[in-house]
Amino acid sequence: MKLKVCGMKYPENMQAIIRLSPDFLGLIFYPKSPRYMAETMKPEDVQNIPPAIKKVGVFVNESVSEISKRVNEYSLDLVQLHGDESPDFCKQVKATGVDVIKVFHIDANVDWEQLRIYQPFTDYFLFDTKSKNYGGTGKSFNWEILNGYDLEKPYFLGGGVSLENIDMVKKIGKNGPLVLDVNSRFETKPGYKDITLLAKLTEKLGLDFQETKN
């Protein structure tokens, strides 16, 4: 099991998180988000992240040219598309040379077959809780639904992942996530992560998920 900490906004706070060695760090380039980071983080703050930690840029219905600009400016490794992007749009972004994560917002009526057309143009899916707004809700959906996921694409699991419900991930079964995506449940304010809580999470992942993380 791998870990992505999303919503980096403050350089010093991010440096403390880096010392916990997550697998991915998420940087939100959506101006309407309270975790929008382009005004608080310089490109060199991101470029200096150790190579072992992959940098994920999060975009919502942005143009390919703007995404490409930010990828080059901040040396991003992956692009996370969190809006209404089509398979063709994912294809265009992937053609710029980055890995693509496509987000889908899940509720009780999910139809996994509708995701199949995205598979050729993405590297990962990310499943989050369905809401009226773009971005995370801090709430989890019924993860038992993921037992019905039968596509080949590995996925990130977001949506209210916390220390209190982390053990529920193990109940998903063979179709469980490759990566846990955490954000608001580990914050003291938008974009500022609680290092103590994240340290407890990484310890818990290392102990309880050691077999799948290696």
Residue frames as a rotation matrix with the C-alpha (Angstrom) as fourth column:
MET 1
0.578 0.816 0.000 0.00
0.816 -0.578 0.000 0.00
0.000 0.000 -1.000 0.00
LYS 2
-0.553 -0.750 0.362 1.34
0.756 -0.635 -0.160 3.41
0.350 0.185 0.918 -1.00
LEU 3
0.142 0.545 -0.826 0.49
0.831 -0.519 -0.199 6.83
-0.537 -0.659 -0.527 0.38
LYS 4
-0.378 -0.161 0.912 -0.33
0.656 -0.741 0.141 10.14
0.653 0.652 0.386 -1.29
VAL 5
-0.194 0.281 -0.940 -0.61
0.761 -0.561 -0.325 13.28
-0.619 -0.779 -0.105 0.82
CYS 6
-0.164 0.238 0.957 -2.57
0.876 -0.411 0.253 15.85
0.454 0.880 -0.141 -1.15
GLY 7
0.769 0.594 0.236 -3.12
0.484 -0.782 0.393 19.57
0.418 -0.188 -0.889 -0.76
MET 8
-0.118 -0.877 -0.465 0.42
0.973 -0.196 0.122 20.85
-0.198 -0.438 0.877 -0.15
LYS 9
0.738 0.444 0.508 0.35
0.551 -0.832 -0.073 24.62
0.390 0.333 -0.858 0.33
TYR 10
0.880 -0.412 0.239 3.11
-0.475 -0.740 0.475 25.74
-0.019 -0.532 -0.847 2.70
PRO 11
0.361 -0.807 -0.467 6.82
-0.441 0.294 -0.848 25.01
0.822 0.512 -0.250 2.00
GLU 12
-0.528 -0.619 0.581 7.92
-0.798 0.127 -0.589 24.43
0.291 -0.775 -0.561 5.61
ASN 13
0.176 0.689 0.703 4.96
-0.772 0.540 -0.336 22.16
-0.611 -0.484 0.627 6.31
MET 14
0.872 0.126 -0.473 5.71
-0.446 0.604 -0.661 20.21
0.202 0.787 0.583 3.14
GLN 15
-0.081 -0.982 -0.169 9.31
-0.642 0.182 -0.745 19.71
0.763 0.048 -0.645 4.21
ALA 16
-0.437 -0.002 0.899 8.11
-0.842 0.353 -0.409 18.12
-0.317 -0.936 -0.156 7.44
ILE 17
0.649 0.728 0.221 5.87
-0.555 0.652 -0.516 15.79
-0.520 0.212 0.828 5.44
ILE 18
0.540 -0.525 -0.657 8.75
-0.607 0.297 -0.737 14.87
0.583 0.797 -0.158 3.14
ARG 19
-0.475 -0.778 0.412 10.62
-0.843 0.269 -0.465 13.52
0.251 -0.568 -0.784 6.16
LEU 20
0.019 0.573 0.819 7.81
-0.622 0.648 -0.439 10.97
-0.783 -0.502 0.369 6.56
SER 21
-0.844 -0.527 -0.099 8.60
-0.370 0.438 0.819 9.66
-0.388 0.728 -0.565 3.03
PRO 22
0.284 0.931 0.228 5.15
-0.204 0.291 -0.935 9.43
-0.937 0.219 0.273 1.41
ASP 23
-0.236 -0.351 0.906 5.10
0.717 0.567 0.406 8.02
-0.656 0.745 0.118 -2.10
PHE 24
-0.232 0.260 0.937 3.22
0.804 -0.491 0.335 10.95
0.548 0.831 -0.095 -3.67
LEU 25
-0.582 0.154 -0.799 2.63
0.452 -0.755 -0.475 14.61
-0.676 -0.638 0.370 -2.84
GLY 26
0.004 0.701 0.713 -0.37
0.996 -0.066 0.060 16.39
0.089 0.710 -0.698 -4.34
LEU 27
-0.779 -0.291 -0.555 -0.28
0.316 -0.947 0.053 20.06
-0.541 -0.134 0.830 -5.40
ILE 28
0.093 0.959 0.269 -3.58
0.866 0.056 -0.498 21.72
-0.492 0.279 -0.825 -6.25
PHE 29
-0.903 -0.430 -0.013 -3.58
0.336 -0.723 0.604 24.15
-0.269 0.541 0.797 -9.20
TYR 30
-0.157 0.932 0.327 -7.31
0.821 -0.061 0.568 24.88
0.549 0.358 -0.755 -9.02
PRO 31
-0.752 -0.314 0.579 -7.68
0.070 -0.913 -0.403 28.57
0.655 -0.262 0.709 -8.06
LYS 32
0.105 0.892 0.441 -11.07
-0.571 -0.308 0.760 28.06
0.814 -0.332 0.477 -6.36
SER 33
0.429 0.000 -0.903 -9.64
0.506 0.828 0.240 25.51
0.748 -0.560 0.356 -3.95
PRO 34
0.938 -0.128 0.322 -8.67
-0.332 -0.598 0.730 26.65
0.099 -0.791 -0.603 -0.41
ARG 35
0.518 -0.788 0.333 -5.54
0.221 0.500 0.838 24.55
-0.826 -0.361 0.433 -0.98
TYR 36
0.911 -0.208 0.357 -4.50
0.305 -0.245 -0.920 26.37
0.279 0.947 -0.160 -4.15
MET 37
0.585 -0.753 -0.300 -0.72
0.584 0.135 0.800 26.49
-0.562 -0.644 0.519 -3.88
ALA 38
0.236 -0.549 0.802 0.59
0.908 -0.170 -0.383 28.54
0.346 0.819 0.458 -6.81
GLU 39
0.567 0.006 0.823 0.53
-0.072 -0.996 0.057 31.72
0.820 -0.092 -0.565 -4.70
THR 40
0.827 -0.211 0.521 2.34
-0.549 -0.097 0.830 30.23
-0.125 -0.973 -0.196 -1.67
MET 41
0.451 -0.679 0.579 4.87
0.260 0.721 0.643 27.83
-0.854 -0.140 0.501 -3.23
LYS 42
0.217 -0.497 -0.840 7.62
-0.849 -0.521 0.088 28.72
-0.481 0.694 -0.535 -5.64
PRO 43
0.774 0.056 -0.631 8.58
-0.484 0.695 -0.532 26.28
0.409 0.717 0.565 -8.40
GLU 44
-0.228 -0.953 -0.202 11.91
-0.502 0.293 -0.814 25.62
0.834 -0.084 -0.545 -6.70
ASP 45
-0.279 0.219 0.935 10.07
-0.925 0.200 -0.323 24.52
-0.258 -0.955 0.146 -3.53
VAL 46
0.716 0.645 0.269 8.52
-0.509 0.745 -0.431 21.73
-0.478 0.171 0.861 -5.58
GLN 47
0.653 -0.519 -0.552 11.46
-0.468 0.297 -0.833 20.99
0.596 0.802 -0.049 -7.85
ASN 48
-0.352 -0.885 0.305 13.58
-0.768 0.087 -0.634 20.18
0.535 -0.458 -0.710 -4.78
ILE 49
0.547 0.562 0.621 11.30
-0.786 0.600 0.150 17.39
-0.288 -0.570 0.769 -3.57
PRO 50
-0.425 -0.766 0.481 13.36
-0.531 0.642 0.553 14.14
-0.733 -0.020 -0.680 -3.47
PRO 51
-0.556 0.163 -0.815 12.94
-0.794 0.188 0.579 12.10
0.248 0.968 0.025 -6.68
ALA 52
-0.954 0.176 -0.241 11.59
0.221 0.960 -0.173 9.10
0.200 -0.218 -0.955 -4.75
ILE 53
-0.357 0.866 -0.351 8.49
0.425 -0.184 -0.886 11.16
-0.832 -0.465 -0.303 -3.92
LYS 54
-0.599 0.167 0.783 6.37
0.788 -0.052 0.614 11.70
0.143 0.985 -0.100 -7.01
LYS 55
-0.803 0.250 -0.541 4.87
-0.032 -0.924 -0.380 15.15
-0.595 -0.288 0.750 -7.55
VAL 56
-0.430 0.766 0.478 1.21
0.902 0.389 0.188 15.21
-0.042 0.512 -0.858 -8.59
GLY 57
-0.974 0.174 -0.147 -0.40
-0.184 -0.981 0.057 18.33
-0.134 0.082 0.987 -10.03
VAL 58
-0.426 0.898 0.106 -4.18
0.759 0.419 -0.498 18.49
-0.492 -0.131 -0.861 -9.51
PHE 59
-0.973 0.103 -0.209 -6.23
-0.205 -0.806 0.555 20.32
-0.111 0.583 0.805 -12.16
VAL 60
-0.269 0.950 0.157 -9.95
0.476 0.273 -0.836 20.91
-0.837 -0.150 -0.526 -12.73
ASN 61
0.603 0.608 0.517 -11.20
0.716 -0.126 -0.687 21.45
-0.353 0.784 -0.512 -16.29
GLU 62
0.245 -0.647 -0.723 -7.99
-0.218 -0.763 0.609 23.23
-0.945 0.009 -0.328 -17.21
SER 63
0.836 -0.005 -0.548 -6.55
-0.548 -0.021 -0.836 23.60
-0.007 1.000 -0.020 -20.73
VAL 64
0.811 -0.583 0.043 -3.84
0.584 0.805 -0.105 21.26
0.027 0.110 0.994 -21.97
SER 65
0.237 -0.757 0.609 -1.54
0.317 -0.532 -0.785 24.21
0.918 0.379 0.114 -22.58
GLU 66
0.371 -0.057 0.927 -1.90
-0.748 -0.610 0.262 25.46
0.550 -0.790 -0.269 -19.00
ILE 67
0.955 -0.026 0.294 -1.36
-0.163 0.784 0.599 21.97
-0.246 -0.621 0.744 -17.61
SER 68
0.623 -0.762 0.176 1.74
0.690 0.431 -0.581 21.53
0.367 0.484 0.795 -19.75
LYS 69
0.228 -0.505 0.832 3.04
-0.180 -0.862 -0.474 24.91
0.957 -0.042 -0.287 -18.57
ARG 70
0.570 0.059 0.820 2.63
-0.811 -0.119 0.572 23.95
0.131 -0.991 -0.020 -14.92
VAL 71
0.965 -0.251 0.073 4.16
0.243 0.964 0.110 20.51
-0.098 -0.089 0.991 -15.48
ASN 72
0.338 -0.882 0.329 7.31
0.614 -0.059 -0.787 22.12
0.714 0.468 0.521 -16.86
GLU 73
0.218 -0.206 0.954 7.37
-0.413 -0.905 -0.101 24.98
0.884 -0.372 -0.283 -14.34
TYR 74
0.391 0.047 0.919 7.07
-0.919 0.064 0.388 22.72
-0.040 -0.997 0.068 -11.28
SER 75
-0.592 -0.672 -0.444 8.67
-0.720 0.689 -0.084 19.53
0.363 0.270 -0.892 -12.70
LEU 76
0.148 0.763 0.629 5.54
-0.891 0.379 -0.250 17.48
-0.429 -0.523 0.736 -12.06
ASP 77
-0.869 -0.454 0.195 5.61
-0.367 0.858 0.360 13.70
-0.330 0.241 -0.912 -12.48
LEU 78
-0.637 0.742 0.208 1.87
0.770 0.618 0.155 13.08
-0.013 0.259 -0.966 -12.71
VAL 79
-0.840 0.510 0.186 -1.25
-0.465 -0.853 0.238 15.06
0.280 0.113 0.953 -13.55
GLN 80
-0.736 0.673 -0.071 -4.49
0.579 0.572 -0.581 14.42
-0.351 -0.468 -0.811 -11.68
LEU 81
-0.827 0.513 0.228 -7.62
-0.137 -0.577 0.805 15.44
0.545 0.635 0.548 -13.60
HIS 82
-0.879 0.398 -0.264 -10.36
0.373 0.227 -0.900 16.21
-0.298 -0.889 -0.348 -11.09
GLY 83
-0.529 0.690 -0.493 -13.05
-0.605 -0.715 -0.351 17.69
-0.595 0.112 0.796 -13.33
ASP 84
0.499 0.820 0.282 -15.21
-0.246 0.446 -0.861 16.61
-0.831 0.360 0.424 -16.27
GLU 85
-0.268 -0.735 -0.623 -12.32
-0.835 -0.146 0.531 15.72
-0.481 0.663 -0.574 -18.58
SER 86
0.773 0.574 -0.271 -13.09
-0.619 0.586 -0.523 13.40
-0.141 0.572 0.808 -21.49
PRO 87
0.645 -0.555 0.525 -11.05
0.424 0.832 0.359 10.35
-0.636 -0.009 0.772 -22.58
ASP 88
0.578 -0.427 0.695 -9.70
0.683 -0.213 -0.699 12.40
0.447 0.879 0.168 -25.50
PHE 89
0.724 -0.317 0.612 -8.58
-0.459 -0.884 0.085 15.14
0.514 -0.342 -0.786 -23.12
CYS 90
0.726 -0.468 0.504 -6.79
-0.286 0.462 0.840 12.55
-0.625 -0.754 0.201 -20.98
LYS 91
0.620 -0.471 0.628 -5.11
0.753 0.583 -0.306 11.31
-0.222 0.662 0.716 -24.16
GLN 92
0.643 -0.358 0.677 -3.87
0.208 -0.770 -0.604 14.82
0.737 0.529 -0.420 -24.97
VAL 93
0.716 -0.378 0.586 -2.46
-0.695 -0.457 0.555 15.33
0.058 -0.805 -0.590 -21.48
LYS 94
0.693 -0.451 0.563 -0.76
0.097 0.831 0.547 11.93
-0.715 -0.324 0.620 -21.50
ALA 95
0.706 -0.396 0.587 0.83
0.677 0.136 -0.723 12.81
0.207 0.908 0.364 -24.85
THR 96
0.754 -0.449 0.481 2.72
-0.430 -0.889 -0.155 15.63
0.497 -0.090 -0.863 -23.09
GLY 97
-0.087 -0.883 -0.461 4.81
-0.180 0.469 -0.865 12.97
0.980 0.008 -0.199 -21.34
VAL 98
-0.651 -0.090 0.754 3.31
-0.750 -0.076 -0.657 12.73
0.116 -0.993 -0.018 -17.86
ASP 99
-0.839 0.448 -0.307 1.37
0.478 0.878 -0.024 9.95
0.259 -0.167 -0.951 -16.16
VAL 100
-0.540 0.748 0.387 -2.35
-0.524 -0.658 0.540 10.69
0.658 0.089 0.747 -15.81
ILE 101
-0.880 0.428 -0.208 -4.67
0.428 0.521 -0.739 10.06
-0.207 -0.739 -0.641 -12.88
LYS 102
-0.574 0.765 0.292 -8.38
-0.192 -0.472 0.860 10.47
0.796 0.438 0.418 -13.70
VAL 103
-0.947 0.262 0.185 -10.70
-0.187 0.016 -0.982 11.12
-0.261 -0.965 0.033 -10.78
PHE 104
-0.428 0.887 -0.171 -14.20
0.064 0.219 0.974 9.65
0.901 0.406 -0.150 -10.59
HIS 105
-0.699 0.281 0.657 -16.71
-0.709 -0.389 -0.588 10.60
0.090 -0.877 0.471 -7.93
ILE 106
-0.792 0.230 -0.566 -18.45
0.107 0.964 0.242 7.54
0.602 0.131 -0.788 -6.56
ASP 107
-0.364 0.708 0.605 -21.92
-0.925 -0.202 -0.321 6.95
-0.105 -0.677 0.729 -5.17
ALA 108
-0.239 0.301 0.923 -24.17
-0.325 0.871 -0.369 3.91
-0.915 -0.388 -0.110 -4.78
ASN 109
0.749 0.650 0.131 -25.09
-0.059 0.262 -0.963 3.93
-0.660 0.714 0.235 -8.49
VAL 110
-0.082 -0.880 -0.467 -21.59
-0.733 -0.264 0.627 3.60
-0.675 0.393 -0.624 -9.93
ASP 111
0.950 0.261 0.170 -21.30
-0.055 0.676 -0.735 1.83
-0.307 0.689 0.657 -13.28
TRP 112
0.170 -0.983 0.075 -17.73
-0.039 0.069 0.997 0.58
-0.985 -0.172 -0.027 -13.65
GLU 113
0.139 -0.090 0.986 -18.22
0.892 0.443 -0.085 -0.06
-0.429 0.892 0.142 -17.38
GLN 114
0.943 0.264 0.201 -18.40
0.325 -0.856 -0.403 3.70
0.066 0.445 -0.893 -18.02
LEU 115
0.600 -0.788 -0.138 -14.78
-0.442 -0.471 0.764 3.94
-0.667 -0.397 -0.631 -16.89
ARG 116
0.406 -0.468 0.785 -13.50
0.526 0.822 0.219 1.41
-0.747 0.324 0.580 -19.40
ILE 117
0.762 -0.070 0.644 -13.11
0.593 -0.322 -0.738 3.95
0.259 0.944 -0.204 -22.23
TYR 118
0.847 -0.477 0.235 -10.64
-0.523 -0.826 0.211 5.91
0.094 -0.301 -0.949 -20.07
GLN 119
0.785 -0.518 0.339 -8.28
0.134 0.677 0.724 2.99
-0.604 -0.523 0.601 -19.54
PRO 120
0.497 -0.654 0.571 -6.09
0.860 0.282 -0.425 3.43
0.117 0.702 0.702 -22.67
PHE 121
0.225 -0.334 0.915 -5.39
0.310 -0.866 -0.393 7.09
0.924 0.372 -0.091 -21.86
THR 122
0.621 -0.012 0.783 -4.75
-0.689 -0.485 0.539 7.00
0.373 -0.875 -0.309 -18.11
ASP 123
-0.416 -0.805 -0.422 -2.26
-0.324 0.565 -0.759 5.37
0.849 -0.179 -0.496 -15.77
TYR 124
-0.902 0.191 -0.387 -4.42
0.432 0.401 -0.808 5.37
0.001 -0.896 -0.445 -12.66
PHE 125
0.089 0.920 0.382 -7.95
0.298 -0.390 0.871 6.10
0.951 0.036 -0.308 -11.53
LEU 126
-0.977 -0.213 0.016 -8.79
0.042 -0.263 -0.964 7.91
0.210 -0.941 0.266 -8.29
PHE 127
-0.135 0.975 -0.174 -12.09
0.564 0.221 0.796 7.25
0.814 0.009 -0.580 -6.54
ASP 128
-0.990 -0.109 0.089 -13.50
0.008 -0.674 -0.739 10.02
0.141 -0.731 0.668 -4.37
THR 129
-0.463 0.866 -0.187 -16.86
0.667 0.202 -0.717 10.73
-0.583 -0.457 -0.672 -2.77
LYS 130
-0.379 0.407 0.831 -19.45
0.772 -0.356 0.527 12.24
0.510 0.841 -0.179 -5.06
SER 131
-0.233 0.327 -0.916 -20.49
0.646 -0.652 -0.397 15.83
-0.727 -0.684 -0.059 -4.27
LYS 132
0.779 0.604 0.171 -21.86
0.549 -0.524 -0.651 18.93
-0.304 0.601 -0.740 -5.98
ASN 133
0.794 -0.535 -0.287 -18.48
-0.544 -0.837 0.055 20.67
-0.270 0.113 -0.956 -5.94
TYR 134
0.578 -0.720 -0.383 -15.08
-0.002 0.469 -0.883 19.83
0.816 0.512 0.270 -7.36
GLY 135
-0.353 -0.783 0.512 -12.48
-0.651 -0.188 -0.736 18.74
0.672 -0.593 -0.443 -4.87
GLY 136
-0.722 -0.039 -0.691 -12.55
0.323 0.863 -0.387 16.54
0.612 -0.503 -0.611 -1.81
THR 137
0.259 0.903 0.344 -15.41
-0.188 -0.302 0.934 16.38
0.947 -0.307 0.092 0.68
GLY 138
-0.593 -0.507 0.626 -13.60
-0.734 0.022 -0.678 14.88
0.330 -0.862 -0.385 3.67
LYS 139
0.187 0.736 0.650 -16.32
-0.808 0.492 -0.324 12.22
-0.558 -0.465 0.687 3.68
SER 140
-0.852 -0.494 0.172 -15.98
-0.346 0.779 0.522 8.58
-0.393 0.385 -0.835 2.68
PHE 141
0.025 0.837 -0.546 -18.30
-0.942 0.203 0.267 6.64
0.335 0.508 0.794 0.41
ASN 142
0.693 0.279 0.664 -19.29
-0.526 0.826 0.202 3.02
-0.493 -0.489 0.720 0.99
TRP 143
-0.194 -0.916 -0.351 -15.99
-0.945 0.078 0.319 1.31
-0.265 0.393 -0.881 0.21
GLU 144
-0.220 0.186 0.958 -17.72
-0.033 0.980 -0.198 -2.09
-0.975 -0.075 -0.209 -0.07
ILE 145
0.795 0.516 -0.320 -18.75
-0.277 -0.161 -0.947 -0.90
-0.540 0.842 0.015 -3.56
LEU 146
0.154 -0.845 -0.512 -15.11
-0.981 -0.193 0.025 -1.36
-0.120 0.499 -0.858 -4.60
ASN 147
-0.348 -0.212 0.913 -15.48
-0.256 0.959 0.125 -5.12
-0.902 -0.190 -0.388 -4.26
GLY 148
0.566 0.640 0.519 -17.35
0.374 0.362 -0.854 -4.91
-0.734 0.678 -0.034 -7.57
TYR 149
0.514 -0.467 -0.720 -14.52
-0.739 -0.667 -0.095 -3.09
-0.436 0.581 -0.687 -9.34
ASP 150
0.545 -0.245 0.802 -13.21
0.292 0.952 0.092 -5.45
-0.786 0.184 0.590 -12.03
LEU 151
0.962 -0.271 -0.023 -11.19
-0.131 -0.387 -0.913 -3.23
0.238 0.882 -0.408 -14.38
GLU 152
0.501 -0.845 -0.187 -7.44
0.788 0.535 -0.305 -3.61
0.358 0.005 0.934 -14.82
LYS 153
0.107 -0.489 0.866 -6.52
0.062 -0.866 -0.496 -0.02
0.992 0.106 -0.062 -13.98
PRO 154
-0.367 -0.269 -0.890 -4.92
0.891 0.174 -0.420 0.42
0.268 -0.947 0.176 -10.51
TYR 155
0.315 0.615 0.723 -6.51
0.334 -0.785 0.522 3.13
0.889 0.077 -0.452 -8.42
PHE 156
-0.889 -0.418 0.185 -6.02
0.044 -0.482 -0.875 5.66
0.455 -0.770 0.448 -5.64
LEU 157
0.032 0.911 -0.412 -8.63
0.838 0.200 0.507 5.76
0.544 -0.361 -0.757 -2.87
GLY 158
-0.901 -0.241 0.362 -9.64
0.048 -0.883 -0.467 9.18
0.432 -0.403 0.807 -1.55
GLY 159
-0.052 0.969 0.242 -12.64
-0.258 -0.247 0.934 10.60
0.965 -0.013 0.263 0.21
GLY 160
0.542 0.414 0.731 -12.40
-0.731 -0.196 0.654 10.86
0.414 -0.889 0.196 3.97
VAL 161
0.373 -0.514 -0.772 -9.58
0.401 0.840 -0.365 8.39
0.836 -0.174 0.520 4.60
SER 162
0.382 -0.192 0.904 -8.64
-0.737 -0.653 0.172 8.79
0.558 -0.732 -0.391 8.28
LEU 163
-0.741 -0.657 0.137 -6.98
-0.579 0.522 -0.626 7.01
0.340 -0.543 -0.767 11.18
GLU 164
-0.361 0.684 0.634 -10.44
-0.697 0.254 -0.671 5.95
-0.620 -0.684 0.385 12.37
ASN 165
0.668 0.742 0.061 -11.47
-0.493 0.502 -0.711 4.15
-0.558 0.444 0.701 9.18
ILE 166
-0.062 -0.783 -0.619 -8.14
-0.998 0.037 0.053 2.99
-0.019 0.621 -0.783 7.75
ASP 167
-0.700 -0.213 0.682 -8.75
-0.348 0.935 -0.065 -0.60
-0.624 -0.283 -0.729 8.87
MET 168
0.361 0.918 0.166 -11.84
-0.176 0.242 -0.954 -0.70
-0.916 0.315 0.249 6.62
VAL 169
0.200 -0.361 -0.911 -9.54
-0.971 -0.199 -0.134 -0.61
-0.133 0.911 -0.390 3.59
LYS 170
-0.787 -0.588 0.188 -8.46
-0.574 0.809 0.126 -4.18
-0.226 -0.009 -0.974 4.35
LYS 171
-0.286 0.772 0.568 -12.06
0.053 0.604 -0.795 -5.33
-0.957 -0.198 -0.214 3.95
ILE 172
0.194 0.341 -0.920 -12.18
-0.849 -0.412 -0.332 -4.31
-0.492 0.845 0.209 0.30
GLY 173
0.682 0.049 0.730 -10.54
0.092 0.984 -0.152 -7.57
-0.726 0.170 0.666 -0.67
LYS 174
-0.009 -0.770 0.638 -8.52
0.796 0.381 0.470 -8.39
-0.605 0.512 0.610 -3.77
ASN 175
0.194 0.151 0.969 -9.73
0.850 -0.519 -0.090 -5.27
0.489 0.842 -0.229 -5.61
GLY 176
0.585 0.012 -0.811 -8.26
0.658 -0.591 0.466 -2.87
-0.474 -0.806 -0.354 -3.05
PRO 177
0.986 -0.147 -0.075 -6.42
-0.165 -0.865 -0.475 0.37
0.005 0.481 -0.877 -3.82
LEU 178
0.343 -0.939 0.021 -2.79
0.725 0.251 -0.641 0.71
0.597 0.235 0.767 -4.81
VAL 179
-0.752 -0.597 0.279 -2.56
0.369 -0.732 -0.572 4.13
0.546 -0.328 0.771 -3.11
LEU 180
0.193 0.741 -0.643 -4.34
0.975 -0.221 0.038 5.82
-0.114 -0.634 -0.765 -0.22
ASP 181
-0.413 -0.230 0.881 -4.96
0.479 -0.878 -0.004 9.52
0.774 0.421 0.473 -0.85
VAL 182
0.111 0.420 -0.901 -5.30
0.989 -0.137 0.058 11.63
-0.099 -0.897 -0.430 2.31
ASN 183
-0.405 -0.180 0.896 -6.00
0.423 -0.906 0.009 15.31
0.810 0.383 0.443 2.73
SER 184
-0.055 0.419 0.906 -8.48
-0.407 -0.838 0.363 17.20
0.912 -0.349 0.217 4.90
ARG 185
0.865 0.438 -0.247 -8.77
0.014 0.470 0.882 14.65
0.502 -0.766 0.401 7.70
PHE 186
0.339 -0.835 -0.434 -5.08
0.941 0.301 0.156 15.24
0.000 -0.461 0.887 8.45
GLU 187
-0.264 -0.375 0.889 -5.12
0.483 -0.849 -0.215 19.05
0.835 0.372 0.405 8.58
THR 188
-0.473 0.120 -0.873 -5.20
0.786 -0.390 -0.480 21.80
-0.398 -0.913 0.090 11.17
LYS 189
0.154 0.562 -0.813 -6.38
-0.249 -0.774 -0.582 24.24
-0.956 0.292 0.020 8.48
PRO 190
0.939 0.273 0.208 -6.76
0.107 0.343 -0.933 24.00
-0.326 0.899 0.293 4.68
GLY 191
0.730 -0.682 -0.036 -3.39
-0.119 -0.075 -0.990 23.08
0.673 0.727 -0.136 3.22
TYR 192
-0.144 -0.788 0.599 -1.58
-0.875 -0.181 -0.449 22.77
0.462 -0.588 -0.664 6.56
LYS 193
0.310 0.250 -0.917 -1.04
-0.107 0.968 0.228 19.14
0.945 0.027 0.327 7.51
ASP 194
0.689 -0.028 0.724 -0.93
-0.724 0.020 0.689 17.76
-0.033 -0.999 -0.007 11.03
ILE 195
-0.094 -0.846 -0.525 2.46
-0.766 0.398 -0.504 16.04
0.636 0.355 -0.686 11.12
THR 196
-0.646 -0.119 0.754 1.63
-0.686 0.524 -0.505 14.06
-0.335 -0.843 -0.420 14.27
LEU 197
0.373 0.866 0.333 -1.46
-0.505 0.491 -0.710 12.53
-0.778 0.097 0.620 12.65
LEU 198
0.698 -0.157 -0.699 0.42
-0.658 0.245 -0.712 11.76
0.283 0.957 0.068 9.44
ALA 199
-0.447 -0.892 0.067 3.24
-0.824 0.381 -0.418 10.14
0.348 -0.242 -0.906 11.41
LYS 200
-0.341 0.421 0.840 0.66
-0.547 0.638 -0.542 7.90
-0.764 -0.645 0.013 13.11
LEU 201
0.728 0.646 -0.230 -0.77
-0.532 0.322 -0.783 7.03
-0.432 0.692 0.578 9.70
THR 202
0.296 -0.689 -0.662 2.60
-0.771 0.236 -0.591 6.11
0.564 0.685 -0.461 8.19
GLU 203
-0.675 -0.502 0.541 3.37
-0.733 0.538 -0.415 3.99
-0.082 -0.677 -0.731 11.24
LYS 204
0.046 0.799 0.599 0.01
-0.478 0.544 -0.690 2.26
-0.877 -0.254 0.407 10.95
LEU 205
0.779 0.184 -0.599 0.51
-0.627 0.227 -0.746 1.63
-0.001 0.956 0.292 7.26
GLY 206
-0.131 -0.944 -0.302 3.98
-0.848 0.264 -0.459 0.24
0.513 0.196 -0.836 7.90
LEU 207
-0.727 -0.112 0.678 2.71
-0.573 0.642 -0.509 -2.17
-0.378 -0.759 -0.530 10.54
ASP 208
-0.001 0.873 0.488 -0.70
-0.255 0.471 -0.844 -3.17
-0.967 -0.125 0.222 9.31
PHE 209
0.896 0.386 -0.218 -0.04
-0.261 0.061 -0.963 -3.02
-0.359 0.920 0.155 5.57
GLN 210
0.048 -0.998 -0.035 3.58
-0.639 -0.058 0.767 -4.16
-0.768 -0.014 -0.641 5.50
GLU 211
-0.217 -0.130 0.967 2.86
0.370 0.906 0.205 -7.17
-0.903 0.402 -0.149 3.30
THR 212
0.545 0.528 0.651 1.15
0.792 -0.069 -0.607 -5.12
-0.276 0.846 -0.455 0.58
LYS 213
0.873 -0.230 -0.430 3.41
-0.247 -0.969 0.017 -2.08
-0.420 0.091 -0.903 0.77
ASN 214
-0.080 -0.985 0.150 6.62
-0.323 0.168 0.931 -3.97
-0.943 0.026 -0.332 -0.03
